[in-house]
């Protein structure tokens, strides 16, 4: 009996662990593939005037084993991965002030173009700034000097342009716009350099007051009817900029989250707000994430890791974080093209920068993707330090709106990949064709195909032994809806 008893005692923990283990990401779902008859094709291409245009459909036919000489994209909805939170852009002071200068007709055009899911590209995610950033007309703070009690805290500045703009965007999105916020700098008096600009660090004796400013911000915005879904700790915490900036090492960010910001949110009843760390480039993302997330006391407060694109591409670094910490969300929090010039507006590669980044970031585990300013003026501003950039839409000198090709590249994702969608397998057998794919909550599959080359390529969209014939033009992006 002793050997039998020993075997039972050995196997019981194994059975228990198997029962409670989380289903691995990418595991077969058991979903049956329903026969598809047609695929709708939407295209944006350099060689014609198609801009997110539905150009027709292709029919699925029986198609068994493909040959290696045939270009194919293979999709498999039986393998699902991360759930998408949303896709969108930033509602900054600059965007809000530029919007306010438009005619009512053009304001409505912009709101529909960005946020209407049927008539526009259906943005569902938005970011805004806490206090001023470079894309503000000037620096400003929410609290007066040395007011540790925060009795002077006020968001009155934001009520002039930014909050009205955010509320109009939320209404245009029919209430389906998820908003999070990021600070560029604490108030000057809370910093070691006594300046909101040019880096500096948060003074240790101001850490608790600064954490409480996050609470005050959320409460003040929600009192104005603007729900706040989440916050990031600090925009670009390793960059000493000529504009608003503040430096945190990984250990300093960890300690601020663990000892101040996380507890402050929980004490205020805001534990449901999503807390995002890093919020900077992909190059250092693993070192920053691992320093915080290997500390259980800090990690308990963290929802996700944010990242930008401004240094190296380093796409695989995002995947490394996902592999090491699969329970933590990854979200692209900022990217834009720069510098601004009128000649740059027509360059095709700006849109391709977005498409390439989005394909890789989603394939590496991102649950959301946020562009920078949704709207800028004819100079690429306003910006109080001359850091002018490009946006997908610019107001022209005569008050019209100019849509860059980046607007349409973004739309190939945001219009067809809705919140709650799950990424599925999409595998290309040609380096020239980049791809990612998703199954939406309504069951529709969206497959994005990106061709960055100067050559067109016919290909088969293959699903469970059936295939539809498509073509990817040179320098184009397709969304195929099944």
Protein Blocks (a to p, Z undefined) as FASTA:
>chain_A
ZZmmmmmmmmmmmmmmmmmpccdehiaehiacdddfbdcdddddfkbmcehiafbdcddd
ddfddcfkbccddddfkbccdddfbdcddddfklmmmmmmpcfklmmmmmmmmmmmklmn
opabdcddehjdfkbcbdcdfbdehilnommgccklmmmmmmmmmmmmmmmnnopaccdd
ddfbdcfklpmnlpabggiaddfklmmmmmmmmmmmmmmmmmnopacfbdcfbgcklbcc
fbdcddddfklmmmmmmmmmmmmmmmnopampccdehjiafklmmmmmmmmmmpmklmmm
pmbdcddfklcnklmmmmmmmmmmmmbccddfbdcdddddfklmmpmklmmmmmmmmmmm
mmnopabdcdddfbdcfkopacfklpacddfbdcdfkopacddfklmmmmmmmmmmcghi
acdddddfbfklgcdddddfkopacdddddfbfbdcdddddeehiacdddddehiadddd
ZZ
